Amino acid sequence: MKKSELAKKVARKHSIETGAAADSMDRLVNEIVRALRRGEEANLPGLGKLIPGKHWAFQQESDER
């Protein structure tokens, strides 16, 4: 899925402008990258977390809780 398609879906779901949805997505991605560059994990609720290091890794959450 392309960013523009995702922004349209987010905009429709939340009744906001497509541009505002795209801006929010950009801010989110930038915050994740900044956290990783600071050496912090970036948690993605319901999906898992990105772990910083020499080679970034993705750790998926288990469905068991």
Secondary structure, 3 states (H helix, E strand, C coil): CCHHHHHHHHHHHHCCCHHHHHHHHHHHHHHHHHHHHCCCCEEECCCEEEECCCCCEEEECCCCC
